[in-house]
Amino acid sequence: MRPVYFYFVFIPFYLTIACNNVSDTAKKVVNKGGEVVGETASDFIEGVGKGIGQSLDCKVFLDSTLIALGLENGKYSILSSPNGGENNLLTIYFIFNEDFDREIKIVAKDKNDLEIGRTSKRIKGSKGSAEYFDMEFHKRTYIEAKSNIYFKL
């Protein structure tokens, strides 16, 4: 027959050690899981940012007459106008291969080729120069993903 103190001293002692080992193992598993979730969330957020930039991927088309007159486009961006509206301010970099001074029309169409807005702007530049120009559409115009933007005389 075992003494009573065996039950009161040794069994709780062994249970405490066993529970601490389980607790440490559980903490390690939870920490590793947290690391994986954190990395996955970071990758997801980065991917969303890239996807947004790619999804706006609009296309710019210059009329053949403008090209013949020496106008060439470079990089462009679409932002919200400080005067109101959302995604209604087109900033475009024009390169002048010839002297150029003309009023041009800009028409925005959605991905289904439906017109969503138009504006006009006087563009002026000297041969060999280049400059950014802002084209502000009506505040209700929203240049959405995959839109096409046409420049013509």
C-alpha positions as CSV (number, residue, x, y, z in Angstrom):
1,M,0.0,0.0,0.0
2,R,1.4,3.3,-1.0
3,P,1.5,6.2,1.4
4,V,-1.0,8.9,1.1
5,Y,1.6,11.6,0.5
6,F,2.5,9.9,-2.8
7,Y,-0.9,11.0,-4.2
8,F,-0.5,14.5,-2.9
9,V,3.1,15.2,-3.9
10,F,4.2,13.1,-6.8
11,I,1.1,13.0,-9.0
12,P,0.6,16.8,-8.9
13,F,4.3,17.2,-9.6
14,Y,4.2,15.0,-12.7
15,L,1.0,16.6,-13.9
16,T,2.6,20.1,-13.6
17,I,5.7,19.0,-15.6
18,A,3.5,17.3,-18.3
19,C,1.2,20.4,-18.6
20,N,4.2,22.8,-18.9
21,N,5.6,20.7,-21.8
22,V,2.2,20.7,-23.5
23,S,1.9,24.4,-22.9
24,D,5.3,25.2,-24.4
25,T,4.6,23.0,-27.4
26,A,1.2,24.7,-27.9
27,K,2.9,28.2,-27.7
28,K,5.4,27.2,-30.3
29,V,2.7,25.9,-32.7
30,V,0.6,29.1,-32.2
31,N,3.6,31.3,-32.8
32,K,4.6,29.5,-35.9
33,G,1.0,29.6,-37.1
34,G,1.0,33.4,-36.4
35,E,4.1,33.8,-38.5
36,V,2.6,32.0,-41.4
37,V,-0.6,34.0,-41.2
38,G,1.4,37.2,-41.0
39,E,3.5,36.4,-44.0
40,T,0.4,35.3,-46.0
41,A,-1.5,38.5,-45.0
42,S,1.5,40.6,-46.1
43,D,1.7,38.8,-49.4
44,F,-2.0,39.2,-49.9
45,I,-1.9,42.9,-49.2
46,E,1.0,43.4,-51.6
47,G,-0.8,41.4,-54.3
48,V,-3.9,43.5,-53.9
49,G,-1.9,46.6,-54.4
50,K,-0.3,45.3,-57.5
51,G,-3.7,44.0,-58.8
52,I,-5.3,47.4,-58.3
53,G,-2.6,49.1,-60.4
54,Q,-2.9,46.5,-63.1
55,S,-6.7,46.4,-63.2
56,L,-6.9,50.1,-64.0
57,D,-4.7,49.3,-67.1
58,C,-6.4,51.8,-69.4
59,K,-5.2,52.3,-73.0
60,V,-4.4,55.6,-74.7
61,F,-4.8,56.1,-78.4
62,L,-3.5,59.1,-80.4
63,D,-5.2,59.9,-83.7
64,S,-3.0,59.3,-86.7
65,T,-3.2,63.1,-87.5
66,L,-1.7,64.0,-84.1
67,I,1.1,61.5,-84.6
68,A,1.8,63.0,-88.1
69,L,1.9,66.4,-86.5
70,G,4.7,65.2,-84.2
71,L,2.9,64.4,-81.0
72,E,3.8,61.3,-79.1
73,N,2.6,60.1,-75.7
74,G,4.6,58.7,-72.8
75,K,3.5,57.7,-69.3
76,Y,0.1,58.6,-67.9
77,S,-1.8,58.3,-64.7
78,I,-5.5,58.7,-63.6
79,L,-6.2,60.3,-60.3
80,S,-9.1,62.1,-58.6
81,S,-9.4,65.8,-59.4
82,P,-8.9,68.2,-56.5
83,N,-12.0,70.1,-57.9
84,G,-14.3,67.1,-57.3
85,G,-14.9,63.7,-58.7
86,E,-13.1,60.4,-58.6
87,N,-10.8,59.0,-61.2
88,N,-11.5,61.9,-63.5
89,L,-8.1,63.6,-63.9
90,L,-5.8,62.2,-66.6
91,T,-2.2,63.3,-66.4
92,I,-0.2,62.5,-69.5
93,Y,3.4,63.0,-70.7
94,F,3.6,64.4,-74.2
95,I,6.7,64.3,-76.4
96,F,7.0,66.9,-79.1
97,N,8.8,65.7,-82.3
98,E,7.7,68.9,-84.0
99,D,6.5,72.3,-82.9
100,F,2.9,71.8,-81.8
101,D,0.1,74.2,-80.7
102,R,-3.4,72.8,-81.1
103,E,-6.6,72.3,-79.2
104,I,-7.2,68.6,-78.9
105,K,-10.3,66.6,-77.9
106,I,-10.1,63.8,-75.4
107,V,-12.8,61.1,-75.2
108,A,-12.9,58.4,-72.5
109,K,-14.8,55.2,-73.2
110,D,-15.4,52.3,-70.8
111,K,-14.3,48.7,-71.5
112,N,-17.5,48.1,-73.5
113,D,-16.6,51.1,-75.8
114,L,-19.4,53.3,-74.3
115,E,-18.4,57.0,-73.9
116,I,-18.1,58.0,-70.3
117,G,-16.7,61.5,-70.7
118,R,-15.0,64.1,-72.9
119,T,-13.0,67.2,-72.5
120,S,-10.6,69.4,-74.6
121,K,-7.3,71.1,-73.9
122,R,-4.8,73.3,-75.8
123,I,-1.5,71.5,-76.0
124,K,1.6,73.5,-76.9
125,G,5.2,72.4,-77.1
126,S,8.4,73.0,-79.0
127,K,10.2,70.4,-81.1
128,G,12.5,68.3,-78.9
129,S,10.6,69.1,-75.7
130,A,8.3,67.1,-73.5
131,E,5.9,68.0,-70.7
132,Y,3.1,66.6,-68.5
133,F,-0.4,67.9,-69.1
134,D,-3.6,67.5,-66.9
135,M,-6.9,66.6,-68.6
136,E,-9.7,67.2,-66.2
137,F,-13.0,65.5,-67.0
138,H,-16.4,66.4,-65.6
139,K,-16.6,65.5,-61.9
140,R,-19.2,62.8,-62.7
141,T,-16.8,61.1,-65.1
142,Y,-15.3,58.0,-63.6
143,I,-12.5,56.6,-65.7
144,E,-12.8,52.9,-64.7
145,A,-10.7,49.9,-65.2
146,K,-9.8,48.9,-68.7
147,S,-11.1,52.2,-70.2
148,N,-9.8,53.5,-73.5
149,I,-8.8,57.2,-73.9
150,Y,-8.8,58.7,-77.4
151,F,-7.0,61.9,-78.4
152,K,-8.0,63.6,-81.6
153,L,-8.1,67.0,-83.3
